[in-house]
């Protein structure tokens, strides 16, 4: 079964929920997903790269 999300959450608001040694875990206040802050930074970098690479074809 193929599963897709209707809209991908861009995690506009997050809060730190835990710290373990050198890793911080954050929770998205919109969708509730929990992930480490390094992963969150990687997502932000990918999002900004996608935005820069989009050409205007109107």
PDBQT receptor file of N, H, CA, C and O in Angstrom, charges set to zero:
ATOM      1  N   UNK A   1       0.839  -1.196   0.000  1.00  0.00    +0.000 N 
ATOM      2  CA  UNK A   1       0.000   0.000   0.000  1.00  0.00    +0.000 C 
ATOM      3  C   UNK A   1       0.874   1.246   0.000  1.00  0.00    +0.000 C 
ATOM      4  O   UNK A   1       1.759   1.395   0.843  1.00  0.00    +0.000 OA
ATOM      5  N   UNK A   2       0.624   2.126  -0.937  1.00  0.00    +0.000 N 
ATOM      6  H   UNK A   2      -0.095   2.005  -1.621  1.00  0.00    +0.000 HD
ATOM      7  CA  UNK A   2       1.402   3.363  -1.067  1.00  0.00    +0.000 C 
ATOM      8  C   UNK A   2       0.772   4.428  -0.188  1.00  0.00    +0.000 C 
ATOM      9  O   UNK A   2      -0.429   4.688  -0.271  1.00  0.00    +0.000 OA
ATOM     10  N   UNK A   3       1.588   5.039   0.650  1.00  0.00    +0.000 N 
ATOM     11  H   UNK A   3       2.563   4.828   0.717  1.00  0.00    +0.000 HD
ATOM     12  CA  UNK A   3       1.068   6.026   1.599  1.00  0.00    +0.000 C 
ATOM     13  C   UNK A   3       1.725   7.379   1.367  1.00  0.00    +0.000 C 
ATOM     14  O   UNK A   3       2.952   7.472   1.353  1.00  0.00    +0.000 OA
ATOM     15  N   UNK A   4       0.942   8.414   1.186  1.00  0.00    +0.000 N 
ATOM     16  H   UNK A   4      -0.055   8.338   1.197  1.00  0.00    +0.000 HD
ATOM     17  CA  UNK A   4       1.476   9.763   1.012  1.00  0.00    +0.000 C 
ATOM     18  C   UNK A   4       0.765  10.717   1.953  1.00  0.00    +0.000 C 
ATOM     19  O   UNK A   4      -0.397  10.512   2.305  1.00  0.00    +0.000 OA
ATOM     20  N   UNK A   5       1.464  11.747   2.351  1.00  0.00    +0.000 N 
ATOM     21  H   UNK A   5       2.408  11.914   2.065  1.00  0.00    +0.000 HD
ATOM     22  CA  UNK A   5       0.852  12.763   3.201  1.00  0.00    +0.000 C 
ATOM     23  C   UNK A   5       0.165  13.783   2.294  1.00  0.00    +0.000 C 
ATOM     24  O   UNK A   5       0.695  14.139   1.241  1.00  0.00    +0.000 OA
ATOM     25  N   UNK A   6      -0.989  14.243   2.695  1.00  0.00    +0.000 N 
ATOM     26  H   UNK A   6      -1.419  13.955   3.551  1.00  0.00    +0.000 HD
ATOM     27  CA  UNK A   6      -1.735  15.221   1.902  1.00  0.00    +0.000 C 
ATOM     28  C   UNK A   6      -0.920  16.508   1.760  1.00  0.00    +0.000 C 
ATOM     29  O   UNK A   6      -0.763  17.029   0.656  1.00  0.00    +0.000 OA
ATOM     30  N   UNK A   7      -0.417  17.002   2.849  1.00  0.00    +0.000 N 
ATOM     31  H   UNK A   7      -0.545  16.578   3.746  1.00  0.00    +0.000 HD
ATOM     32  CA  UNK A   7       0.447  18.184   2.818  1.00  0.00    +0.000 C 
ATOM     33  C   UNK A   7       1.629  17.935   3.736  1.00  0.00    +0.000 C 
ATOM     34  O   UNK A   7       1.460  17.563   4.897  1.00  0.00    +0.000 OA
ATOM     35  N   UNK A   8       2.812  18.140   3.215  1.00  0.00    +0.000 N 
ATOM     36  H   UNK A   8       2.950  18.442   2.272  1.00  0.00    +0.000 HD
ATOM     37  CA  UNK A   8       4.012  17.945   4.020  1.00  0.00    +0.000 C 
ATOM     38  C   UNK A   8       4.154  19.111   4.985  1.00  0.00    +0.000 C 
ATOM     39  O   UNK A   8       4.123  20.272   4.576  1.00  0.00    +0.000 OA
ATOM     40  N   UNK A   9       4.309  18.803   6.255  1.00  0.00    +0.000 N 
ATOM     41  H   UNK A   9       4.335  17.860   6.587  1.00  0.00    +0.000 HD
ATOM     42  CA  UNK A   9       4.470  19.847   7.258  1.00  0.00    +0.000 C 
ATOM     43  C   UNK A   9       5.881  20.408   7.157  1.00  0.00    +0.000 C 
ATOM     44  O   UNK A   9       6.851  19.649   7.140  1.00  0.00    +0.000 OA
ATOM     45  N   UNK A  10       6.002  21.711   7.090  1.00  0.00    +0.000 N 
ATOM     46  H   UNK A  10       5.215  22.327   7.104  1.00  0.00    +0.000 HD
ATOM     47  CA  UNK A  10       7.320  22.356   7.017  1.00  0.00    +0.000 C 
ATOM     48  C   UNK A  10       7.841  22.704   8.414  1.00  0.00    +0.000 C 
ATOM     49  O   UNK A  10       8.885  23.341   8.549  1.00  0.00    +0.000 OA
ATOM     50  N   UNK A  11       7.114  22.286   9.444  1.00  0.00    +0.000 N 
ATOM     51  H   UNK A  11       6.266  21.768   9.334  1.00  0.00    +0.000 HD
ATOM     52  CA  UNK A  11       7.504  22.511  10.837  1.00  0.00    +0.000 C 
ATOM     53  C   UNK A  11       7.829  23.973  11.099  1.00  0.00    +0.000 C 
ATOM     54  O   UNK A  11       8.960  24.306  11.451  1.00  0.00    +0.000 OA
ATOM     55  N   UNK A  12       6.836  24.850  10.928  1.00  0.00    +0.000 N 
ATOM     56  H   UNK A  12       5.917  24.579  10.642  1.00  0.00    +0.000 HD
ATOM     57  CA  UNK A  12       7.094  26.287  11.112  1.00  0.00    +0.000 C 
ATOM     58  C   UNK A  12       7.353  26.675  12.568  1.00  0.00    +0.000 C 
ATOM     59  O   UNK A  12       8.026  27.670  12.838  1.00  0.00    +0.000 OA
ATOM     60  N   UNK A  13       6.814  25.885  13.510  1.00  0.00    +0.000 N 
ATOM     61  H   UNK A  13       6.267  25.077  13.290  1.00  0.00    +0.000 HD
ATOM     62  CA  UNK A  13       7.011  26.185  14.933  1.00  0.00    +0.000 C 
ATOM     63  C   UNK A  13       7.438  24.915  15.640  1.00  0.00    +0.000 C 
ATOM     64  O   UNK A  13       6.727  23.910  15.615  1.00  0.00    +0.000 OA
ATOM     65  N   UNK A  14       8.595  24.960  16.268  1.00  0.00    +0.000 N 
ATOM     66  H   UNK A  14       9.173  25.776  16.289  1.00  0.00    +0.000 HD
ATOM     67  CA  UNK A  14       9.074  23.797  17.015  1.00  0.00    +0.000 C 
ATOM     68  C   UNK A  14       9.463  24.219  18.423  1.00  0.00    +0.000 C 
ATOM     69  O   UNK A  14       9.734  25.389  18.690  1.00  0.00    +0.000 OA
ATOM     70  N   UNK A  15       9.483  23.231  19.322  1.00  0.00    +0.000 N 
ATOM     71  H   UNK A  15       9.263  22.280  19.105  1.00  0.00    +0.000 HD
ATOM     72  CA  UNK A  15       9.966  23.499  20.682  1.00  0.00    +0.000 C 
ATOM     73  C   UNK A  15      10.901  22.375  21.077  1.00  0.00    +0.000 C 
ATOM     74  O   UNK A  15      10.722  21.232  20.654  1.00  0.00    +0.000 OA
ATOM     75  N   UNK A  16      11.894  22.694  21.881  1.00  0.00    +0.000 N 
ATOM     76  H   UNK A  16      12.040  23.622  22.224  1.00  0.00    +0.000 HD
ATOM     77  CA  UNK A  16      12.841  21.691  22.367  1.00  0.00    +0.000 C 
ATOM     78  C   UNK A  16      12.133  20.849  23.419  1.00  0.00    +0.000 C 
ATOM     79  O   UNK A  16      11.563  21.385  24.370  1.00  0.00    +0.000 OA
ATOM     80  N   UNK A  17      12.171  19.519  23.247  1.00  0.00    +0.000 N 
ATOM     81  H   UNK A  17      12.634  19.084  22.474  1.00  0.00    +0.000 HD
ATOM     82  CA  UNK A  17      11.506  18.646  24.203  1.00  0.00    +0.000 C 
ATOM     83  C   UNK A  17      12.495  17.843  25.030  1.00  0.00    +0.000 C 
ATOM     84  O   UNK A  17      12.147  17.363  26.109  1.00  0.00    +0.000 OA
ATOM     85  N   UNK A  18      13.733  17.685  24.542  1.00  0.00    +0.000 N 
ATOM     86  H   UNK A  18      14.016  18.075  23.665  1.00  0.00    +0.000 HD
ATOM     87  CA  UNK A  18      14.703  16.881  25.278  1.00  0.00    +0.000 C 
ATOM     88  C   UNK A  18      16.117  17.209  24.824  1.00  0.00    +0.000 C 
ATOM     89  O   UNK A  18      16.346  17.592  23.676  1.00  0.00    +0.000 OA
ATOM     90  N   UNK A  19      17.064  17.053  25.749  1.00  0.00    +0.000 N 
ATOM     91  H   UNK A  19      16.878  16.742  26.681  1.00  0.00    +0.000 HD
ATOM     92  CA  UNK A  19      18.480  17.173  25.410  1.00  0.00    +0.000 C 
ATOM     93  C   UNK A  19      19.178  15.940  25.945  1.00  0.00    +0.000 C 
ATOM     94  O   UNK A  19      18.993  15.563  27.102  1.00  0.00    +0.000 OA
ATOM     95  N   UNK A  20      19.982  15.314  25.099  1.00  0.00    +0.000 N 
ATOM     96  H   UNK A  20      20.132  15.621  24.159  1.00  0.00    +0.000 HD
ATOM     97  CA  UNK A  20      20.738  14.130  25.519  1.00  0.00    +0.000 C 
ATOM     98  C   UNK A  20      22.157  14.285  25.009  1.00  0.00    +0.000 C 
ATOM     99  O   UNK A  20      22.391  14.251  23.801  1.00  0.00    +0.000 OA
ATOM    100  N   UNK A  21      23.100  14.455  25.912  1.00  0.00    +0.000 N 
ATOM    101  H   UNK A  21      22.910  14.483  26.893  1.00  0.00    +0.000 HD
ATOM    102  CA  UNK A  21      24.498  14.716  25.569  1.00  0.00    +0.000 C 
ATOM    103  C   UNK A  21      24.577  15.887  24.599  1.00  0.00    +0.000 C 
ATOM    104  O   UNK A  21      24.236  17.009  24.976  1.00  0.00    +0.000 OA
ATOM    105  N   UNK A  22      25.021  15.662  23.347  1.00  0.00    +0.000 N 
ATOM    106  H   UNK A  22      25.298  14.751  23.041  1.00  0.00    +0.000 HD
ATOM    107  CA  UNK A  22      25.171  16.770  22.397  1.00  0.00    +0.000 C 
ATOM    108  C   UNK A  22      23.976  16.922  21.460  1.00  0.00    +0.000 C 
ATOM    109  O   UNK A  22      24.039  17.706  20.512  1.00  0.00    +0.000 OA
ATOM    110  N   UNK A  23      22.891  16.194  21.703  1.00  0.00    +0.000 N 
ATOM    111  H   UNK A  23      22.839  15.557  22.472  1.00  0.00    +0.000 HD
ATOM    112  CA  UNK A  23      21.759  16.193  20.787  1.00  0.00    +0.000 C 
ATOM    113  C   UNK A  23      20.537  16.824  21.436  1.00  0.00    +0.000 C 
ATOM    114  O   UNK A  23      20.197  16.520  22.579  1.00  0.00    +0.000 OA
ATOM    115  N   UNK A  24      19.881  17.711  20.684  1.00  0.00    +0.000 N 
ATOM    116  H   UNK A  24      20.158  17.958  19.755  1.00  0.00    +0.000 HD
ATOM    117  CA  UNK A  24      18.616  18.298  21.127  1.00  0.00    +0.000 C 
ATOM    118  C   UNK A  24      17.508  17.687  20.292  1.00  0.00    +0.000 C 
ATOM    119  O   UNK A  24      17.655  17.522  19.081  1.00  0.00    +0.000 OA
ATOM    120  N   UNK A  25      16.400  17.349  20.936  1.00  0.00    +0.000 N 
ATOM    121  H   UNK A  25      16.281  17.483  21.920  1.00  0.00    +0.000 HD
ATOM    122  CA  UNK A  25      15.240  16.841  20.218  1.00  0.00    +0.000 C 
ATOM    123  C   UNK A  25      14.159  17.903  20.246  1.00  0.00    +0.000 C 
ATOM    124  O   UNK A  25      13.864  18.477  21.295  1.00  0.00    +0.000 OA
ATOM    125  N   UNK A  26      13.566  18.162  19.082  1.00  0.00    +0.000 N 
ATOM    126  H   UNK A  26      13.805  17.696  18.230  1.00  0.00    +0.000 HD
ATOM    127  CA  UNK A  26      12.523  19.171  18.982  1.00  0.00    +0.000 C 
ATOM    128  C   UNK A  26      11.223  18.537  18.511  1.00  0.00    +0.000 C 
ATOM    129  O   UNK A  26      11.230  17.521  17.815  1.00  0.00    +0.000 OA
ATOM    130  N   UNK A  27      10.108  19.147  18.900  1.00  0.00    +0.000 N 
ATOM    131  H   UNK A  27      10.103  19.971  19.465  1.00  0.00    +0.000 HD
ATOM    132  CA  UNK A  27       8.786  18.682  18.486  1.00  0.00    +0.000 C 
ATOM    133  C   UNK A  27       8.123  19.781  17.680  1.00  0.00    +0.000 C 
ATOM    134  O   UNK A  27       8.136  20.946  18.076  1.00  0.00    +0.000 OA
ATOM    135  N   UNK A  28       7.542  19.409  16.548  1.00  0.00    +0.000 N 
ATOM    136  H   UNK A  28       7.531  18.462  16.226  1.00  0.00    +0.000 HD
ATOM    137  CA  UNK A  28       6.788  20.371  15.749  1.00  0.00    +0.000 C 
ATOM    138  C   UNK A  28       5.457  20.631  16.438  1.00  0.00    +0.000 C 
ATOM    139  O   UNK A  28       4.731  19.691  16.762  1.00  0.00    +0.000 OA
ATOM    140  N   UNK A  29       5.133  21.895  16.663  1.00  0.00    +0.000 N 
ATOM    141  H   UNK A  29       5.723  22.659  16.400  1.00  0.00    +0.000 HD
ATOM    142  CA  UNK A  29       3.885  22.244  17.326  1.00  0.00    +0.000 C 
ATOM    143  C   UNK A  29       2.689  22.126  16.384  1.00  0.00    +0.000 C 
ATOM    144  O   UNK A  29       1.544  22.180  16.831  1.00  0.00    +0.000 OA
ATOM    145  N   UNK A  30       2.943  21.965  15.093  1.00  0.00    +0.000 N 
ATOM    146  H   UNK A  30       3.874  21.921  14.730  1.00  0.00    +0.000 HD
ATOM    147  CA  UNK A  30       1.862  21.822  14.121  1.00  0.00    +0.000 C 
ATOM    148  C   UNK A  30       1.450  20.366  13.951  1.00  0.00    +0.000 C 
ATOM    149  O   UNK A  30       0.267  20.042  14.057  1.00  0.00    +0.000 OA
ATOM    150  N   UNK A  31       2.433  19.466  13.683  1.00  0.00    +0.000 N 
ATOM    151  H   UNK A  31       3.394  19.729  13.597  1.00  0.00    +0.000 HD
ATOM    152  CA  UNK A  31       2.088  18.072  13.380  1.00  0.00    +0.000 C 
ATOM    153  C   UNK A  31       2.455  17.097  14.493  1.00  0.00    +0.000 C 
ATOM    154  O   UNK A  31       2.014  15.948  14.474  1.00  0.00    +0.000 OA
ATOM    155  N   UNK A  32       3.265  17.543  15.473  1.00  0.00    +0.000 N 
ATOM    156  H   UNK A  32       3.623  18.477  15.488  1.00  0.00    +0.000 HD
ATOM    157  CA  UNK A  32       3.606  16.681  16.602  1.00  0.00    +0.000 C 
ATOM    158  C   UNK A  32       4.802  15.779  16.371  1.00  0.00    +0.000 C 
ATOM    159  O   UNK A  32       5.165  15.006  17.258  1.00  0.00    +0.000 OA
ATOM    160  N   UNK A  33       5.434  15.857  15.185  1.00  0.00    +0.000 N 
ATOM    161  H   UNK A  33       5.139  16.485  14.465  1.00  0.00    +0.000 HD
ATOM    162  CA  UNK A  33       6.593  15.017  14.903  1.00  0.00    +0.000 C 
ATOM    163  C   UNK A  33       7.775  15.442  15.772  1.00  0.00    +0.000 C 
ATOM    164  O   UNK A  33       8.004  16.633  15.984  1.00  0.00    +0.000 OA
ATOM    165  N   UNK A  34       8.520  14.460  16.271  1.00  0.00    +0.000 N 
ATOM    166  H   UNK A  34       8.334  13.492  16.099  1.00  0.00    +0.000 HD
ATOM    167  CA  UNK A  34       9.701  14.730  17.092  1.00  0.00    +0.000 C 
ATOM    168  C   UNK A  34      10.926  14.267  16.323  1.00  0.00    +0.000 C 
ATOM    169  O   UNK A  34      10.935  13.168  15.769  1.00  0.00    +0.000 OA
ATOM    170  N   UNK A  35      11.962  15.101  16.285  1.00  0.00    +0.000 N 
ATOM    171  H   UNK A  35      11.955  15.994  16.735  1.00  0.00    +0.000 HD
ATOM    172  CA  UNK A  35      13.187  14.762  15.575  1.00  0.00    +0.000 C 
ATOM    173  C   UNK A  35      14.331  15.544  16.191  1.00  0.00    +0.000 C 
ATOM    174  O   UNK A  35      14.105  16.486  16.950  1.00  0.00    +0.000 OA
ATOM    175  N   UNK A  36      15.575  15.154  15.864  1.00  0.00    +0.000 N 
ATOM    176  H   UNK A  36      15.759  14.389  15.248  1.00  0.00    +0.000 HD
ATOM    177  CA  UNK A  36      16.694  15.887  16.446  1.00  0.00    +0.000 C 
ATOM    178  C   UNK A  36      16.940  17.178  15.675  1.00  0.00    +0.000 C 
ATOM    179  O   UNK A  36      16.609  17.277  14.493  1.00  0.00    +0.000 OA
ATOM    180  N   UNK A  37      17.515  18.153  16.342  1.00  0.00    +0.000 N 
ATOM    181  H   UNK A  37      17.783  18.073  17.302  1.00  0.00    +0.000 HD
ATOM    182  CA  UNK A  37      17.654  19.486  15.767  1.00  0.00    +0.000 C 
ATOM    183  C   UNK A  37      18.585  19.497  14.561  1.00  0.00    +0.000 C 
ATOM    184  O   UNK A  37      18.433  20.344  13.682  1.00  0.00    +0.000 OA
ATOM    185  N   UNK A  38      19.540  18.579  14.499  1.00  0.00    +0.000 N 
ATOM    186  H   UNK A  38      19.663  17.890  15.214  1.00  0.00    +0.000 HD
ATOM    187  CA  UNK A  38      20.394  18.485  13.308  1.00  0.00    +0.000 C 
ATOM    188  C   UNK A  38      19.554  18.137  12.086  1.00  0.00    +0.000 C 
ATOM    189  O   UNK A  38      19.725  18.722  11.017  1.00  0.00    +0.000 OA
ATOM    190  N   UNK A  39      18.648  17.183  12.254  1.00  0.00    +0.000 N 
ATOM    191  H   UNK A  39      18.509  16.708  13.123  1.00  0.00    +0.000 HD
ATOM    192  CA  UNK A  39      17.755  16.778  11.170  1.00  0.00    +0.000 C 
ATOM    193  C   UNK A  39      16.891  17.958  10.743  1.00  0.00    +0.000 C 
ATOM    194  O   UNK A  39      16.644  18.149   9.552  1.00  0.00    +0.000 OA
ATOM    195  N   UNK A  40      16.429  18.753  11.712  1.00  0.00    +0.000 N 
ATOM    196  H   UNK A  40      16.629  18.598  12.679  1.00  0.00    +0.000 HD
ATOM    197  CA  UNK A  40      15.598  19.922  11.423  1.00  0.00    +0.000 C 
ATOM    198  C   UNK A  40      16.383  20.939  10.598  1.00  0.00    +0.000 C 
ATOM    199  O   UNK A  40      15.846  21.504   9.646  1.00  0.00    +0.000 OA
ATOM    200  N   UNK A  41      17.647  21.179  10.951  1.00  0.00    +0.000 N 
ATOM    201  H   UNK A  41      18.083  20.720  11.725  1.00  0.00    +0.000 HD
ATOM    202  CA  UNK A  41      18.475  22.114  10.181  1.00  0.00    +0.000 C 
ATOM    203  C   UNK A  41      18.670  21.613   8.761  1.00  0.00    +0.000 C 
ATOM    204  O   UNK A  41      18.638  22.399   7.815  1.00  0.00    +0.000 OA
ATOM    205  N   UNK A  42      18.873  20.305   8.605  1.00  0.00    +0.000 N 
ATOM    206  H   UNK A  42      18.899  19.666   9.374  1.00  0.00    +0.000 HD
ATOM    207  CA  UNK A  42      19.025  19.734   7.264  1.00  0.00    +0.000 C 
ATOM    208  C   UNK A  42      17.772  19.965   6.435  1.00  0.00    +0.000 C 
ATOM    209  O   UNK A  42      17.863  20.275   5.247  1.00  0.00    +0.000 OA
ATOM    210  N   UNK A  43      16.597  19.815   7.052  1.00  0.00    +0.000 N 
ATOM    211  H   UNK A  43      16.523  19.563   8.016  1.00  0.00    +0.000 HD
ATOM    212  CA  UNK A  43      15.335  20.052   6.344  1.00  0.00    +0.000 C 
ATOM    213  C   UNK A  43      15.232  21.507   5.900  1.00  0.00    +0.000 C 
ATOM    214  O   UNK A  43      14.786  21.783   4.786  1.00  0.00    +0.000 OA
ATOM    215  N   UNK A  44      15.639  22.437   6.756  1.00  0.00    +0.000 N 
ATOM    216  H   UNK A  44      16.002  22.213   7.661  1.00  0.00    +0.000 HD
ATOM    217  CA  UNK A  44      15.577  23.855   6.401  1.00  0.00    +0.000 C 
ATOM    218  C   UNK A  44      16.501  24.155   5.231  1.00  0.00    +0.000 C 
ATOM    219  O   UNK A  44      16.139  24.927   4.342  1.00  0.00    +0.000 OA
ATOM    220  N   UNK A  45      17.684  23.559   5.216  1.00  0.00    +0.000 N 
ATOM    221  H   UNK A  45      17.978  22.932   5.938  1.00  0.00    +0.000 HD
ATOM    222  CA  UNK A  45      18.636  23.759   4.128  1.00  0.00    +0.000 C 
ATOM    223  C   UNK A  45      18.055  23.228   2.816  1.00  0.00    +0.000 C 
ATOM    224  O   UNK A  45      18.146  23.889   1.781  1.00  0.00    +0.000 OA
ATOM    225  N   UNK A  46      17.458  22.031   2.862  1.00  0.00    +0.000 N 
ATOM    226  H   UNK A  46      17.385  21.495   3.702  1.00  0.00    +0.000 HD
ATOM    227  CA  UNK A  46      16.846  21.447   1.663  1.00  0.00    +0.000 C 
ATOM    228  C   UNK A  46      15.708  22.328   1.160  1.00  0.00    +0.000 C 
ATOM    229  O   UNK A  46      15.581  22.543  -0.046  1.00  0.00    +0.000 OA
ATOM    230  N   UNK A  47      14.876  22.841   2.070  1.00  0.00    +0.000 N 
ATOM    231  H   UNK A  47      14.979  22.667   3.050  1.00  0.00    +0.000 HD
ATOM    232  CA  UNK A  47      13.766  23.697   1.676  1.00  0.00    +0.000 C 
ATOM    233  C   UNK A  47      14.257  24.961   0.990  1.00  0.00    +0.000 C 
ATOM    234  O   UNK A  47      13.695  25.363  -0.028  1.00  0.00    +0.000 OA
ATOM    235  N   UNK A  48      15.290  25.593   1.524  1.00  0.00    +0.000 N 
ATOM    236  H   UNK A  48      15.747  25.266   2.351  1.00  0.00    +0.000 HD
ATOM    237  CA  UNK A  48      15.784  26.822   0.917  1.00  0.00    +0.000 C 
ATOM    238  C   UNK A  48      16.438  26.525  -0.431  1.00  0.00    +0.000 C 
ATOM    239  O   UNK A  48      16.348  27.345  -1.344  1.00  0.00    +0.000 OA
ATOM    240  N   UNK A  49      17.089  25.381  -0.578  1.00  0.00    +0.000 N 
ATOM    241  H   UNK A  49      17.163  24.714   0.164  1.00  0.00    +0.000 HD
ATOM    242  CA  UNK A  49      17.691  24.999  -1.854  1.00  0.00    +0.000 C 
ATOM    243  C   UNK A  49      16.605  24.753  -2.895  1.00  0.00    +0.000 C 
ATOM    244  O   UNK A  49      16.751  25.158  -4.048  1.00  0.00    +0.000 OA
ATOM    245  N   UNK A  50      15.517  24.092  -2.500  1.00  0.00    +0.000 N 
ATOM    246  H   UNK A  50      15.399  23.763  -1.563  1.00  0.00    +0.000 HD
ATOM    247  CA  UNK A  50      14.399  23.853  -3.412  1.00  0.00    +0.000 C 
ATOM    248  C   UNK A  50      13.807  25.169  -3.889  1.00  0.00    +0.000 C 
ATOM    249  O   UNK A  50      13.492  25.321  -5.069  1.00  0.00    +0.000 OA
ATOM    250  N   UNK A  51      13.658  26.109  -2.985  1.00  0.00    +0.000 N 
ATOM    251  H   UNK A  51      13.914  25.986  -2.027  1.00  0.00    +0.000 HD
ATOM    252  CA  UNK A  51      13.066  27.392  -3.328  1.00  0.00    +0.000 C 
ATOM    253  C   UNK A  51      13.951  28.150  -4.316  1.00  0.00    +0.000 C 
ATOM    254  O   UNK A  51      13.444  28.793  -5.235  1.00  0.00    +0.000 OA
ATOM    255  N   UNK A  52      15.256  28.078  -4.132  1.00  0.00    +0.000 N 
ATOM    256  H   UNK A  52      15.668  27.556  -3.386  1.00  0.00    +0.000 HD
ATOM    257  CA  UNK A  52      16.183  28.785  -5.025  1.00  0.00    +0.000 C 
ATOM    258  C   UNK A  52      16.215  28.163  -6.407  1.00  0.00    +0.000 C 
ATOM    259  O   UNK A  52      16.444  28.863  -7.393  1.00  0.00    +0.000 OA
ATOM    260  N   UNK A  53      15.986  26.847  -6.498  1.00  0.00    +0.000 N 
ATOM    261  H   UNK A  53      15.799  26.278  -5.697  1.00  0.00    +0.000 HD
ATOM    262  CA  UNK A  53      16.077  26.154  -7.780  1.00  0.00    +0.000 C 
ATOM    263  C   UNK A  53      14.793  26.176  -8.590  1.00  0.00    +0.000 C 
ATOM    264  O   UNK A  53      14.781  25.721  -9.734  1.00  0.00    +0.000 OA
ATOM    265  N   UNK A  54      13.722  26.689  -8.029  1.00  0.00    +0.000 N 
ATOM    266  H   UNK A  54      13.731  27.058  -7.099  1.00  0.00    +0.000 HD
ATOM    267  CA  UNK A  54      12.448  26.731  -8.737  1.00  0.00    +0.000 C 
ATOM    268  C   UNK A  54      12.490  27.857  -9.759  1.00  0.00    +0.000 C 
ATOM    269  O   UNK A  54      12.784  29.004  -9.423  1.00  0.00    +0.000 OA
ATOM    270  N   UNK A  55      12.189  27.513 -11.031  1.00  0.00    +0.000 N 
ATOM    271  H   UNK A  55      11.951  26.581 -11.304  1.00  0.00    +0.000 HD
ATOM    272  CA  UNK A  55      12.188  28.560 -12.065  1.00  0.00    +0.000 C 
ATOM    273  C   UNK A  55      10.761  29.058 -12.264  1.00  0.00    +0.000 C 
ATOM    274  O   UNK A  55       9.801  28.305 -12.098  1.00  0.00    +0.000 OA
ATOM    275  N   UNK A  56      10.633  30.306 -12.615  1.00  0.00    +0.000 N 
ATOM    276  H   UNK A  56      11.413  30.918 -12.750  1.00  0.00    +0.000 HD
ATOM    277  CA  UNK A  56       9.321  30.897 -12.798  1.00  0.00    +0.000 C 
ATOM    278  C   UNK A  56       8.870  30.678 -14.240  1.00  0.00    +0.000 C 
ATOM    279  O   UNK A  56       9.405  31.289 -15.165  1.00  0.00    +0.000 OA
ATOM    280  N   UNK A  57       7.887  29.805 -14.422  1.00  0.00    +0.000 N 
ATOM    281  H   UNK A  57       7.453  29.308 -13.670  1.00  0.00    +0.000 HD
ATOM    282  CA  UNK A  57       7.425  29.470 -15.770  1.00  0.00    +0.000 C 
ATOM    283  C   UNK A  57       6.000  29.951 -16.013  1.00  0.00    +0.000 C 
ATOM    284  O   UNK A  57       5.133  29.171 -16.407  1.00  0.00    +0.000 OA
ATOM    285  N   UNK A  58       5.765  31.227 -15.777  1.00  0.00    +0.000 N 
ATOM    286  H   UNK A  58       6.470  31.861 -15.457  1.00  0.00    +0.000 HD
ATOM    287  CA  UNK A  58       4.394  31.722 -15.967  1.00  0.00    +0.000 C 
ATOM    288  C   UNK A  58       4.270  32.557 -17.226  1.00  0.00    +0.000 C 
ATOM    289  O   UNK A  58       3.185  33.049 -17.536  1.00  0.00    +0.000 OA
TER     290      UNK A  58
